Every structure is written in structure tokens, then in C-alpha cells.
Amino acid sequence: MTNRPDLPPEIARRRTFAIISHPDAGKTTLTEKFLLYGGAIQMAGQVRAKGEARRTRSDFMKMEQERGISVSASAMSFDFDGYRFNLVDTPGHSDFSEDTYRTLTAVDAAIMVIDGAKGVESQTRKLFEVCRLRDLPILTFCNKMDRESRDTFEIIDEIQENLAIDVAPASWPIGVGRDFIGCYDMLHDRLELMDRADRNKVAESVKMEGLDDPRLADHVPADLLSTLRDEVEMARELLPAFDRKSFLEGHMTPIWFGSAINSFGVRELMKGISAYGPPPQPQNAADREIAPEEKAVTGFVFKVQANMDPKHRDRVAFVRLASGHFERGMKLTHVRSKKPMAVTNPVLFLAADRELADEAWAGDIIGIPNHGQLRIGDALTEGEALRFIGIPSFAPELLQSVRATDPMKAKHLEKALMQFAEEGAAKVFKPMIGSGFIVGVVGALQFEVLASRIEIEYGIPVRFEASQFTSARWVAGPKDKVEAFVNANKGHIAQDHDGDMVYLTRLQWDIDRVSRDHPDLRLTATKEMMV
């Protein structure tokens, strides 16, 4: 960290992060409050509020709005306190873990939201492991403190034990459930009080001279005050003090307590990101590390979203800029096809509105509308043939065959499926024998999402049916050996949308048999999204 040169001010003020949580921990509400403080939206709409006008701004797909969950990861930029926040929203639903995994390759830090009553839940643990693999610094927000929640020390213990990370309290809650009136900011000795009357308003914060300040008694009832003093004293003795170096290395997480729906604790968390969060970090490519302060523009596609605007059948590739200062109209080399590409209409996402990006810097996330040229894992550079590494594609865990209910629409269905495959929403396999397609996903909910999107976006009603296969593996090895294997096992072979060979099977035994009988071949469950 220390021997790196100073970043140009424009890059240094960027904070690119994702929010991870178990479904229902309050991630969408927190996202929305961020946008409210960032001035990106004027009024925080409840997720399931009346009328379309107040739908949550970050959930744009019809199914997400109906169910109140975030399915597709979208990106939003806004300014706060002199910093530019690039917030990448990740699907909280466990059926969308692959999308989330890829999203985490594009950020420099993560905010983990946990529910004060439920503590660390299964999906949080999974996502945390991904952050751990990438050594991402993590800030924790313990939400829903205004409902009956667990003892503060118990919550902190659970995080330390389950996730094996040190927890340093940045704030301490005063009262829980009905009695929750606010927090004591342990990093700055301030009293932060909650205003319950108006949820869109920011309540007062009072500077204190430590916990012995007599003015505390004016704001906090006596019983809560004595508990607060005892608990903070214990916390300061038992828990580590916040250490930025340890946090940036991924060994420690600062924790803020609050209630996103009451806009409480959110601003302190945002200030924490500004003050302590990492600026844009170097990105890994196959041959070298790319530093954000390099002059040449480089970036990689970590997500493709089709039909963001159903009227225009557009596809937007989300690109994380790894270095340089990008300006609209620049010609960048699309490394996979070696062709130049003029980026004339890049977009920045400001809450639900897109606007043309005249410029962007390392750390920013821009959307590039295209007609299918850009895929997940693609690199864009000013000529250098870079390959970014670490953007994986996973073998699906569930396979089903798909048919259009109207046989006349089979050709259209193929086109729709290819789009979703390139978007990374599903794996689509075309078996060598027989007609039709087999669709593979990580979680069952994805079949529902696909069926609903194919119908809404393409007007094709489809039926998913059980497939005779249960797992898929990519086949790799010397060309002649792969060809011989394919010819001998035609009934089990399919191609994915990139044309790579895939072995479909019912049993783990088949996979073991192939490894035994064909030592030159490799059957893999992941494929790097390589150029």
C-alpha cells in the first residue's frame, strides 16, 4: 500500500463498492438511502410502496419489483461529501450467486448488511467467502436495530466466530427495539440521535467530549445512559480499536449500527466509506498488474444486461475502468476481436436515470450499449493486448430442457436464449443429437426469471421440462483427443454459446469414468471468461 504513488485527485476521490447481504436484511432500503443522501433521488420510496412512481430505483426488472428482491446487479454513481461513490448492487438471492461473484471482481470494497435479529445468515457467509478470496475490505452495517434485535456483543461475537474476522465497533447502539434512540459514534465521540417522526429527514448529531460529558444526560434517559457507559467501556477493553491498515488488508471490519428504513446510521456509514474506504485498486491481468494511475485507458466487462429498455432491445455491457481517464468518443481496442471500437454513447447510471458519460476515471463503472459484441470478461484497452483474470463462469447445478409452446417460434427462442447466455443469466447448451436446448442455472429461481423475461421481452411463452441430464462439465485437452472423445459420446455432448464442448451426464460416476479412461482430457466445473 505504502510505496504506491499518489493517485490523481479525480481517481483518489472514487469509492467503488458493492453491498452484500442475505435476502431481506435491508440491502435495497440501504441502497436507496445512499441515493437519497447522495442527492440522486429526492424521496426514498418504500420498496413495495403504492404506485409505480415510488418503486425502488435500483430494482428495474418486473419480477424484482413484484417480489421486492434484487435479481440483476445494477450500478449507480452519485456524489457525497466530495467523493464519487460507485455503488454496485448485487443480487441478494442465493440463486444468483454467479452474478454476484462476478460483480465482486469489479469493486474495491464491500458493505455487508446483517439483520440485528438474525445475525450472520447462510448467504452472507457465502458472499463473505468470495470477498475473502479477493481480500476485499469489508464494512459492516447492522440493520433493523429499531426492531427487537440481539445483544450487541452477541452479534459481534457471531461475526468474529463465523467469519473469522476482527470486528471494531465504529458506533454503539443506545437501546434496542422500541427503546432504540440512536448510537454513540465511537470513532468521533458524537451522539447520533434518531428522528422517528420523518423518515426522510436526517436527525441531529451532537458533538460530545467523551462518555463523561454531562450533556449526554440531556439527550439520553438515565437507564439507557448507564448501560451505554458500561457497554462502551467493555467494548473498548474487549474489542480491537479500528485500524485502517488491518481493515484494508481484509482482516478487520468496522461495524455501524442503525436502521436503514429510518435513515439512521446510514450517513455515518457513508462517511466511513469516504474516510477509510480504499480508492481504486490495481487490477490483475494475465501478464501484469494494472495500476489505476496509468495514463492509458483499460477496463473489463463484468456484466452484460440485455433489454434494459425493452423498447430498444439494447444490451448494455457494464465496464469497470481499471486505469486512465476515459473521454466520450474514444476509440478503444476490443481485445478479443482485435477490432477498434468507438465508444460514442457510454452511459453513467445515476439512480434509475442514465445519462451520457462525457468522461470517466479509473474506478468508475460505465455502461456501453452494444449489439452483442461485448461479452463478460472482455477487455477494452488503448491497444495493449491485456487479458483480465479472475472472472469465472461456473458449471450450472440444475439443468432443464426448454421448448417454445408455439413451435413456429423455435428460431426466435434460439435468439433469446443466446442473448441470455451472453448476458451470463444462464448457460445454454445445444446437444449434438436431437433438437432443442438445455438450459443450466445455479438456482431454481433463475428458471422462473428466464421464463418470465423470455415472455415479457420476446413475447415467446416457454415451457421448462426436466432434462435427462443432471450436470455439465467443460471438456478440455489436446484437439485430436477431444474430437475422438466427442465422436464416441455424441449422446452426451453439447456446445455452449461460445462453441466450447460440454459433457452432459446424469451421474458423478460418468465423470469419474471419463477421468479414468481418458487421462489426457480434463472435465472442469469452471471456465475462465477468457478472451
ZAVEXKE-181394 format. One record per residue (C-alpha): residue in three letters; chain; x negated, y negated, z. Coordinates in steps of 0.25 Angstrom, whole numbers. Layout:
R  Ala  A  X  Y  Z
...
***
This chain:
R  Met  A  0  0  0
R  Thr  A  -10  -10  5
R  Asn  A  -20  -10  -7
R  Arg  A  -10  -13  -18
R  Pro  A  -10  -27  -24
R  Asp  A  1  -37  -20
R  Leu  A  13  -36  -29
R  Pro  A  18  -47  -37
R  Pro  A  29  -54  -29
R  Glu  A  40  -50  -38
R  Ile  A  37  -36  -36
R  Ala  A  34  -37  -22
R  Arg  A  48  -42  -18
R  Arg  A  54  -30  -24
R  Arg  A  60  -19  -16
R  Thr  A  65  -7  -23
R  Phe  A  72  3  -15
R  Ala  A  83  14  -14
R  Ile  A  94  17  -4
R  Ile  A  95  31  0
R  Ser  A  105  38  9
R  His  A  115  49  12
R  Pro  A  129  46  5
R  Asp  A  138  37  14
R  Ala  A  126  32  22
R  Gly  A  130  18  17
R  Lys  A  120  16  5
R  Thr  A  129  10  -4
R  Thr  A  134  0  6
R  Leu  A  120  -4  10
R  Thr  A  116  -6  -5
R  Glu  A  128  -15  -6
R  Lys  A  124  -23  6
R  Phe  A  110  -24  0
R  Leu  A  116  -30  -13
R  Leu  A  125  -40  -4
R  Tyr  A  112  -45  3
R  Gly  A  105  -46  -10
R  Gly  A  116  -55  -15
R  Ala  A  119  -45  -26
R  Ile  A  133  -43  -22
R  Gln  A  142  -53  -15
R  Met  A  151  -44  -7
R  Ala  A  148  -30  -2
R  Gly  A  159  -21  -7
R  Gln  A  163  -9  1
R  Val  A  159  4  -7
R  Arg  A  174  8  -8
R  Ala  A  180  -6  -8
R  Lys  A  192  -9  -15
R  Gly  A  191  -13  -29
R  Glu  A  180  -11  -39
R  Ala  A  175  -25  -36
R  Arg  A  169  -21  -23
R  Arg  A  163  -7  -27
R  Thr  A  149  -5  -22
R  Arg  A  140  -11  -32
R  Ser  A  129  -1  -33
R  Asp  A  139  11  -36
R  Phe  A  143  9  -50
R  Met  A  147  23  -55
R  Lys  A  162  26  -54
R  Met  A  160  39  -46
R  Glu  A  151  31  -36
R  Gln  A  162  21  -34
R  Glu  A  173  31  -31
R  Arg  A  165  39  -22
R  Gly  A  157  28  -15
R  Ile  A  143  35  -18
R  Ser  A  131  30  -26
R  Val  A  128  40  -37
R  Ser  A  119  33  -46
R  Ala  A  107  26  -41
R  Ser  A  108  11  -46
R  Ala  A  98  0  -44
R  Met  A  101  -14  -39
R  Ser  A  92  -26  -37
R  Phe  A  94  -39  -28
R  Asp  A  86  -49  -21
R  Phe  A  85  -50  -6
R  Asp  A  76  -59  3
R  Gly  A  67  -62  -9
R  Tyr  A  65  -47  -12
R  Arg  A  71  -40  -24
R  Phe  A  78  -27  -20
R  Asn  A  80  -16  -30
R  Leu  A  89  -6  -24
R  Val  A  91  7  -30
R  Asp  A  104  14  -25
R  Thr  A  103  29  -24
R  Pro  A  114  40  -24
R  Gly  A  116  44  -10
R  His  A  124  56  -14
R  Ser  A  115  69  -13
R  Asp  A  120  74  -27
R  Phe  A  112  63  -33
R  Ser  A  98  65  -27
R  Glu  A  90  65  -40
R  Asp  A  95  51  -44
R  Thr  A  91  47  -30
R  Tyr  A  78  53  -31
R  Arg  A  74  46  -44
R  Thr  A  79  33  -38
R  Leu  A  69  34  -27
R  Thr  A  58  35  -37
R  Ala  A  61  21  -41
R  Val  A  61  14  -27
R  Asp  A  51  9  -17
R  Ala  A  59  12  -4
R  Ala  A  72  17  1
R  Ile  A  82  14  11
R  Met  A  88  25  18
R  Val  A  102  23  23
R  Ile  A  107  32  34
R  Asp  A  120  33  41
R  Gly  A  119  29  56
R  Ala  A  129  40  60
R  Lys  A  124  51  51
R  Gly  A  109  48  51
R  Val  A  100  55  41
R  Glu  A  108  63  31
R  Ser  A  104  74  21
R  Gln  A  104  65  8
R  Thr  A  96  55  16
R  Arg  A  86  65  19
R  Lys  A  85  70  5
R  Leu  A  83  56  -1
R  Phe  A  73  53  10
R  Glu  A  65  65  6
R  Val  A  64  58  -8
R  Cys  A  59  45  -2
R  Arg  A  49  53  6
R  Leu  A  43  59  -7
R  Arg  A  41  46  -13
R  Asp  A  36  39  1
R  Leu  A  47  29  -1
R  Pro  A  48  19  11
R  Ile  A  62  20  17
R  Leu  A  70  10  25
R  Thr  A  82  16  33
R  Phe  A  95  9  35
R  Cys  A  104  16  46
R  Asn  A  118  12  41
R  Lys  A  132  12  48
R  Met  A  127  8  61
R  Asp  A  141  1  63
R  Arg  A  147  15  64
R  Glu  A  145  26  74
R  Ser  A  131  30  72
R  Arg  A  120  38  79
R  Asp  A  110  33  89
R  Thr  A  99  25  83
R  Phe  A  87  33  88
R  Glu  A  94  46  83
R  Ile  A  95  40  69
R  Ile  A  81  36  69
R  Asp  A  76  50  74
R  Glu  A  84  57  64
R  Ile  A  78  49  53
R  Gln  A  64  51  59
R  Glu  A  66  66  60
R  Asn  A  74  69  48
R  Leu  A  66  61  38
R  Ala  A  52  61  45
R  Ile  A  50  46  44
R  Asp  A  47  36  55
R  Val  A  59  26  58
R  Ala  A  56  12  62
R  Pro  A  69  4  67
R  Ala  A  70  -9  59
R  Ser  A  83  -12  67
R  Trp  A  90  -7  78
R  Pro  A  106  -5  79
R  Ile  A  113  -12  90
R  Gly  A  125  -3  94
R  Val  A  131  7  85
R  Gly  A  145  9  78
R  Arg  A  155  -1  83
R  Asp  A  145  -7  92
R  Phe  A  134  -9  81
R  Ile  A  132  -24  81
R  Gly  A  119  -25  73
R  Cys  A  104  -22  74
R  Tyr  A  91  -27  80
R  Asp  A  81  -29  70
R  Met  A  68  -23  76
R  Leu  A  59  -28  65
R  His  A  62  -43  67
R  Asp  A  69  -43  81
R  Arg  A  82  -49  76
R  Leu  A  96  -45  80
R  Glu  A  105  -42  68
R  Leu  A  120  -43  71
R  Met  A  131  -37  62
R  Asp  A  143  -45  57
R  Arg  A  154  -35  57
R  Ala  A  164  -45  52
R  Asp  A  160  -48  38
R  Arg  A  152  -36  31
R  Asn  A  147  -45  20
R  Lys  A  140  -54  30
R  Val  A  127  -53  36
R  Ala  A  127  -55  51
R  Glu  A  118  -63  60
R  Ser  A  104  -59  64
R  Val  A  97  -65  76
R  Lys  A  82  -66  78
R  Met  A  78  -61  92
R  Glu  A  65  -61  100
R  Gly  A  65  -46  102
R  Leu  A  75  -38  110
R  Asp  A  74  -46  123
R  Asp  A  79  -59  116
R  Pro  A  91  -63  126
R  Arg  A  99  -68  113
R  Leu  A  101  -53  110
R  Ala  A  112  -53  121
R  Asp  A  120  -64  114
R  His  A  122  -54  102
R  Val  A  121  -40  107
R  Pro  A  131  -34  118
R  Ala  A  123  -31  131
R  Asp  A  125  -16  130
R  Leu  A  120  -15  115
R  Leu  A  109  -24  118
R  Ser  A  103  -16  129
R  Thr  A  104  -3  121
R  Leu  A  97  -11  109
R  Arg  A  86  -15  118
R  Asp  A  84  -1  123
R  Glu  A  84  6  110
R  Val  A  75  -4  103
R  Glu  A  65  -3  114
R  Met  A  66  12  112
R  Ala  A  65  11  97
R  Arg  A  53  2  97
R  Glu  A  46  13  106
R  Leu  A  50  25  99
R  Leu  A  51  22  85
R  Pro  A  39  17  76
R  Ala  A  39  2  72
R  Phe  A  41  -1  58
R  Asp  A  28  0  50
R  Arg  A  29  -5  35
R  Lys  A  17  4  31
R  Ser  A  23  16  36
R  Phe  A  37  13  30
R  Leu  A  31  10  16
R  Glu  A  24  24  17
R  Gly  A  37  30  19
R  His  A  34  35  34
R  Met  A  43  25  41
R  Thr  A  57  20  39
R  Pro  A  63  7  45
R  Ile  A  77  9  49
R  Trp  A  88  -2  49
R  Phe  A  102  0  56
R  Gly  A  114  -7  50
R  Ser  A  128  -5  44
R  Ala  A  128  -8  29
R  Ile  A  143  -10  28
R  Asn  A  142  -21  38
R  Ser  A  130  -27  31
R  Phe  A  122  -24  43
R  Gly  A  107  -21  43
R  Val  A  106  -22  28
R  Arg  A  99  -35  28
R  Glu  A  89  -30  38
R  Leu  A  86  -18  29
R  Met  A  85  -27  17
R  Lys  A  75  -36  24
R  Gly  A  67  -23  28
R  Ile  A  66  -19  13
R  Ser  A  61  -33  9
R  Ala  A  51  -34  21
R  Tyr  A  46  -19  21
R  Gly  A  50  -12  9
R  Pro  A  40  -9  -2
R  Pro  A  38  -17  -14
R  Pro  A  38  -10  -27
R  Gln  A  28  2  -26
R  Pro  A  19  9  -36
R  Gln  A  26  20  -45
R  Asn  A  20  33  -49
R  Ala  A  17  36  -63
R  Ala  A  10  49  -68
R  Asp  A  -3  42  -71
R  Arg  A  -4  31  -61
R  Glu  A  3  23  -51
R  Ile  A  11  10  -56
R  Ala  A  9  -2  -47
R  Pro  A  21  -12  -47
R  Glu  A  12  -24  -49
R  Glu  A  6  -19  -62
R  Lys  A  9  -28  -74
R  Ala  A  15  -18  -84
R  Val  A  30  -15  -82
R  Thr  A  33  0  -79
R  Gly  A  45  7  -74
R  Phe  A  52  20  -74
R  Val  A  67  25  -75
R  Phe  A  72  31  -63
R  Lys  A  87  31  -66
R  Val  A  96  31  -78
R  Gln  A  110  27  -77
R  Ala  A  120  29  -88
R  Asn  A  132  21  -91
R  Met  A  131  11  -80
R  Asp  A  140  3  -89
R  Pro  A  150  13  -95
R  Lys  A  154  3  -106
R  His  A  140  3  -111
R  Arg  A  135  17  -110
R  Asp  A  122  11  -105
R  Arg  A  111  18  -98
R  Val  A  102  11  -88
R  Ala  A  88  16  -84
R  Phe  A  84  11  -70
R  Val  A  69  8  -71
R  Arg  A  61  5  -59
R  Leu  A  50  -4  -63
R  Ala  A  36  1  -58
R  Ser  A  28  -11  -62
R  Gly  A  27  -24  -69
R  His  A  36  -36  -72
R  Phe  A  47  -32  -82
R  Glu  A  54  -42  -90
R  Arg  A  66  -40  -99
R  Gly  A  63  -37  -113
R  Met  A  50  -30  -110
R  Lys  A  46  -18  -119
R  Leu  A  43  -6  -111
R  Thr  A  38  7  -115
R  His  A  47  19  -113
R  Val  A  36  29  -109
R  Arg  A  44  42  -112
R  Ser  A  47  38  -127
R  Lys  A  35  29  -128
R  Lys  A  44  18  -134
R  Pro  A  45  3  -131
R  Met  A  58  -1  -125
R  Ala  A  62  -16  -124
R  Val  A  69  -18  -111
R  Thr  A  79  -29  -115
R  Asn  A  90  -27  -105
R  Pro  A  85  -22  -91
R  Val  A  95  -23  -80
R  Leu  A  94  -26  -65
R  Phe  A  105  -21  -56
R  Leu  A  110  -31  -47
R  Ala  A  120  -24  -39
R  Ala  A  131  -20  -49
R  Asp  A  127  -30  -59
R  Arg  A  116  -28  -69
R  Glu  A  108  -40  -75
R  Leu  A  97  -40  -85
R  Ala  A  83  -40  -79
R  Asp  A  74  -51  -84
R  Glu  A  63  -45  -76
R  Ala  A  60  -35  -66
R  Trp  A  48  -31  -58
R  Ala  A  41  -18  -53
R  Gly  A  51  -12  -42
R  Asp  A  63  -17  -50
R  Ile  A  73  -7  -56
R  Ile  A  79  -11  -69
R  Gly  A  89  -5  -78
R  Ile  A  86  -3  -92
R  Pro  A  99  0  -101
R  Asn  A  95  10  -112
R  His  A  102  21  -120
R  Gly  A  95  33  -115
R  Gln  A  80  30  -118
R  Leu  A  77  29  -103
R  Arg  A  77  41  -94
R  Ile  A  74  44  -80
R  Gly  A  59  44  -77
R  Asp  A  55  35  -90
R  Ala  A  44  25  -88
R  Leu  A  44  11  -95
R  Thr  A  31  4  -96
R  Glu  A  24  -7  -104
R  Gly  A  17  4  -112
R  Glu  A  10  13  -102
R  Ala  A  14  28  -102
R  Leu  A  18  30  -88
R  Arg  A  26  41  -82
R  Phe  A  32  39  -69
R  Ile  A  32  51  -60
R  Gly  A  41  56  -49
R  Ile  A  55  54  -55
R  Pro  A  61  69  -54
R  Ser  A  72  76  -61
R  Phe  A  78  87  -52
R  Ala  A  84  101  -57
R  Pro  A  99  100  -54
R  Glu  A  105  108  -43
R  Leu  A  119  110  -50
R  Leu  A  122  114  -64
R  Gln  A  135  113  -71
R  Ser  A  139  114  -86
R  Val  A  147  103  -91
R  Arg  A  157  102  -102
R  Ala  A  166  91  -108
R  Thr  A  180  94  -106
R  Asp  A  182  89  -121
R  Pro  A  173  98  -130
R  Met  A  173  87  -140
R  Lys  A  165  78  -131
R  Ala  A  154  88  -129
R  Lys  A  144  79  -137
R  His  A  147  67  -128
R  Leu  A  145  75  -116
R  Glu  A  131  79  -120
R  Lys  A  128  64  -122
R  Ala  A  134  60  -108
R  Leu  A  126  72  -101
R  Met  A  113  67  -108
R  Gln  A  115  53  -102
R  Phe  A  117  58  -88
R  Ala  A  105  67  -89
R  Glu  A  96  56  -93
R  Glu  A  102  47  -82
R  Gly  A  98  58  -72
R  Ala  A  112  60  -68
R  Ala  A  112  75  -71
R  Lys  A  103  86  -78
R  Val  A  109  90  -91
R  Phe  A  105  104  -97
R  Lys  A  108  109  -111
R  Pro  A  108  124  -111
R  Met  A  101  131  -123
R  Ile  A  113  140  -124
R  Gly  A  127  136  -124
R  Ser  A  133  123  -125
R  Gly  A  136  113  -114
R  Phe  A  127  106  -104
R  Ile  A  123  110  -90
R  Val  A  122  98  -80
R  Gly  A  114  99  -68
R  Val  A  115  90  -56
R  Val  A  109  89  -42
R  Gly  A  122  87  -34
R  Ala  A  137  91  -37
R  Leu  A  142  77  -37
R  Gln  A  134  74  -49
R  Phe  A  143  83  -58
R  Glu  A  155  74  -53
R  Val  A  148  61  -56
R  Leu  A  143  67  -70
R  Ala  A  157  71  -74
R  Ser  A  163  58  -69
R  Arg  A  153  50  -77
R  Ile  A  154  58  -90
R  Glu  A  169  56  -89
R  Ile  A  168  41  -86
R  Glu  A  156  37  -94
R  Tyr  A  158  46  -106
R  Gly  A  173  50  -106
R  Ile  A  170  65  -106
R  Pro  A  177  73  -96
R  Val  A  168  85  -92
R  Arg  A  168  98  -84
R  Phe  A  156  103  -76
R  Glu  A  156  118  -74
R  Ala  A  148  128  -67
R  Ser  A  136  132  -74
R  Gln  A  129  146  -74
R  Phe  A  116  139  -70
R  Thr  A  112  134  -56
R  Ser  A  98  128  -58
R  Ala  A  90  122  -69
R  Arg  A  74  121  -70
R  Trp  A  66  114  -80
R  Val  A  56  123  -88
R  Ala  A  42  118  -89
R  Gly  A  30  125  -95
R  Pro  A  22  128  -108
R  Lys  A  31  125  -120
R  Asp  A  30  139  -126
R  Lys  A  33  146  -113
R  Val  A  45  137  -111
R  Glu  A  50  140  -125
R  Ala  A  49  155  -122
R  Phe  A  56  154  -109
R  Val  A  67  145  -115
R  Asn  A  69  155  -126
R  Ala  A  70  167  -117
R  Asn  A  80  160  -107
R  Lys  A  89  152  -116
R  Gly  A  101  154  -108
R  His  A  95  147  -96
R  Ile  A  88  136  -104
R  Ala  A  93  121  -105
R  Gln  A  87  108  -109
R  Asp  A  89  95  -100
R  His  A  91  82  -106
R  Asp  A  76  80  -109
R  Gly  A  76  93  -116
R  Asp  A  68  100  -105
R  Met  A  70  115  -104
R  Val  A  78  119  -91
R  Tyr  A  80  133  -86
R  Leu  A  94  135  -80
R  Thr  A  97  146  -71
R  Arg  A  106  152  -61
R  Leu  A  96  158  -51
R  Gln  A  84  154  -44
R  Trp  A  79  168  -47
R  Asp  A  79  164  -62
R  Ile  A  70  152  -59
R  Asp  A  60  161  -51
R  Arg  A  60  171  -62
R  Val  A  56  161  -72
R  Ser  A  45  156  -64
R  Arg  A  40  171  -62
R  Asp  A  42  175  -77
R  His  A  37  162  -83
R  Pro  A  25  157  -75
R  Asp  A  22  146  -86
R  Leu  A  35  140  -84
R  Arg  A  40  130  -73
R  Leu  A  54  128  -69
R  Thr  A  55  115  -62
R  Ala  A  67  109  -54
R  Thr  A  62  95  -56
R  Lys  A  57  87  -69
R  Glu  A  50  74  -68
R  Met  A  57  64  -76
R  Met  A  45  62  -85
R  Val  A  43  55  -98
***
